[in-house]
Every structure is written in structure tokens, then in C-alpha cells.
């Protein structure tokens, strides 16, 4: 197996994009893309923040601030899968 140059995305991301990159809508493989993403993304994501008033309010209220997807710099950031189990 050849190694990818540092900074290149992992192979699974190429497969994910191929599932969604199609000339016709009927050829897009949404379910396969979701499976690829779920198999490769970490189960938990941690965000380290400074101790601020807003951070403590989030802890007290059990809430999380989420920026609007229009503020993201990565088009795949808005493809979220949330689980409350």
C-alpha cells in the first residue's frame, strides 16, 4: 500500500466524494456515502475552550453553541449526523 503525501486527505474521503459526485441525481449514492462517513469519523469530538462566561453558561444549561453552516470553511462540515442515544 503506497502512502499518501502528508496533507492529502485519507482515501475514505475520496470514496465519500465519489459517492456524491455524479452528473445525474439518480446516480448519487447517499446511503453508501453516509456509511463511509460513519465508519471513519470519530465517535466523539472534543472542543477545548477558554473559561468564559458563555462557556460556563453552556455547561450549566447543558447546551452547545453551533455556528450557522454558512460560517463554515469546509463544505462537508454541515453534513452532520447526530445521535442522542
Number of C-alpha atoms within 10 A of each C-alpha: 3 4 7 10 8 7 6 9 10 13 9 14 15 10 15 18 13 13 18 17 13 12 8 7 9 8 11 15 16 13 11 14 19 16 11 16 18 12 11 11 9 8 7 5 6 5 4 6 7 8 8 9 8 12 15 12 12 13 10 9 8 8 10 11 8 6 8 8 13 9 7 11 9 9 9 10 9 12 10 9 8 6 5 3 3
